[in-house]
Amino acid sequence: MTRSDLLALTPDTLASLANRGLVKRADKDLAAGSGPEVTTGDDGTVRGTFPDGTVTVLPPGRGLDAADCTCAAAGMCRHRIALVLAYQRGAPQQPAAGEPLVDWSPGAFDDDALAAALGRTALTAAQRVRGRGYTARVHRPTADDPVPRVELPTCTVRFPVPRALGYALTDAAAALRGEVVTLAVWAFRAADAQRTTEVCVGGRTTTPPAAVEAMRAALALADELLLDGVRHAGPVFAGSLRRAGRALAATSLHWPAGAVEELREQLDAYTARETRYTPERLALLLAELHARHRAAGHDPAGVLGTAEAPVTPLRRVRLVALGCRIGGTARDRTAETYFAHADAGIALVLRSRWDLTEDQRPTGHDLSGRRLLGSPLHALATANVVSEHTTRAADRTVTLSRGRIAATSVTPAGSAWTELPRTLLVRDTAAHLRAAGERPPRLIRPRVAADDVRVVMVDAVEEIGYDPAAQRLEAVLRDPAGNGFHLHAEYNPLCPGGLDALAAALADDGLRAVSGMLGRSRGRIVLDPLAVLTADGVTVPDLAPGVGDSALEAAAHRPPDPVTAALRAALTALADAAHQGLRHLTPATRTALTDGADRLRRTGLNGAAARLDDLTRTLHVEGAPAAVPHWVTAQIRLTTTLDLHQEDG
């Protein structure tokens, strides 16, 4: 009897089940003639007897962790790996290199199969999570990526061996493996039934009273802010927002809680006269709260968040740094360091913060020497990180700690970018964005960090220039598939040498790839860069030295299309109205709202114009309180229209 599951185990899969060191050791043992004598029972049980007397048994239908071995190792051992390799080499039929794609779904496993393979305890734990509800994104097998996988809120599960649960892989800690594999199977089951890729599994059919009250209180505060404006929101109001955010988080409404917290941060920034505050961001956050409330009945878990654990401990993980982004205020500096988690096929972000004294004004380059995990920030942002002390949150932020000695290692990344999986390394930007499929509107998406971060291979640079009006470096690059894509990098006053370093790296003859946030704008493929890989290594613009005094060639002027210009003008008027407060609108803002409606009509956006007309009419006839829902509807409508127009062009 041939064990197809053992034949399907590739060296990479074996390394994920154990580690690369064990795979190499087992391979050397076989090459030295110290491999096992292999026998196969009628029921498919594979037994290996080694020269030193060690006996290893691989039962059918179970993974390597269920194997029996007489050696002294407490967990995975080289004998199990060596037995698999020996069985593969002695099998009468080796898997063909070009064998056809196995089109299968993990959703085909029923609960009895889950209990048999993973245990009743894991099934019970997963049922508790399903009772609270959870979201997931499934990836079905394709010719380019034949391994089905599921992105759960705080971990990823892969199924590398067709129709074999025992070999399912996850980055979650070993104690959680059975639970998260069960959740992944249920997610596939729901996705297959609904014929979709984004699913919400389980959860309550009604919202608990405490959650209803928390959302009501948050919306009331948002409406109060919209009516009175930021100038009339003092410390007491900021404290009310903080309490409202905590109440939302306590009832598992995590995404609205995040919006409320960011709203409070905007008020703090306004009070401190920091550039971090913008009326446009304020308006978006006010609209987001109402949009999530309005859409909650359609997809509660996806729109509001679920009651999953705040963080999940991960087992030994290898992360590849993709650069970092520096931010901050007069009181602090922040660094967001982005990592590719190759085994999970996603990007993660590590957030760091430093408080400043009154006389400190560090730039990104000054921060590059600050130590994190025992290494300077500039080294961490261009490194391979292997850690046994990692936790991952639902928003894809991670926490790394050194723990005991050698539990976390930081080494240069080298060529690791070019070895990333297709989900992270993009050679055809147009095909990648098509495959990403449709997503919910921005205002109601899960608040997930690094969702769009990718590494894009570069075949040629066709144009580099600087737009002084927008303070933005622009470039036109071409990927290996021949697609042109636009690189846009805004000037960051905290990193004065950033654009100079970026321009120099893009002009380097050894340019190989650029990491950043990949998406569409005005119908074009656009990348917001984080770092650049050349033959000399990785350049992180935000950490680069310099004062920004290089003479950059001017970029070609590209005026916005009439639709984009009309929508942006109308949204600016709405943002000004939110900033001032509907009770305190200036004549200029009222005129801007009326002019914005007329401009939208001239571009054919009659529905959007009607929403502004409703707002101005209600303000004039019924007053500010009655106009609040009309402002919200107009802001949601115009924001979503602009997003769709930017994506589709």
Secondary structure, DSSP 8 states (H G I E B T S, - for coil): ---HHHHT--HHHHHHHS-HHHHHHHHHHHHTT---EEEE-TTS-EEEE-TTS-EEEE-TTS-GGG-EE-SS-SS--HHHHHHHHHHHHH-SS---TT-------GGG--HHHHHHHH-HHHHHHHHHHHHH-EEEEEE---SS--S-EEE-SS-EEE--STT-GGG-EESB-GGGHHHHHHHHHHHHHHHHHHT-SEEEE---SS--HHHHHHHHHHHHHHHHHHHH-GGG--HHHHHHHHHHHHHHHHTT-HHHHHHHHHHHHHHHHHHTT-TT--HHHHHHHHHHHHHHHHHTTT-HHHHH-----SEEEE-SEEEEEEEEEEEE-SSEEEEEEEEEETTTTEEEEEEEEEE--TT----HHHHTTSEETTEEHHHHTTEEEEESSEEEETTSEEEE---STTSEEEEE-TTGGGGS-TTTEES-HHHHHHHH-----GGGS---TTTTEEEEE-SEEEEEEEETTTTEEEEEEE-TTS-EEEEEEE--TT-TTHHHHHHHHHT-TT--EEEEEEEEETTEEEEEEEEEEETTEEE-GGG--S-S-----B-------HHHHHHHHHHHHHHHHHHH-GGG--HHHHHHHHHHHHHHHHTT-HHHHHHHHHHHHHHHHT-HHHHHHHHHHHHHHHHHHHHHHHHH-
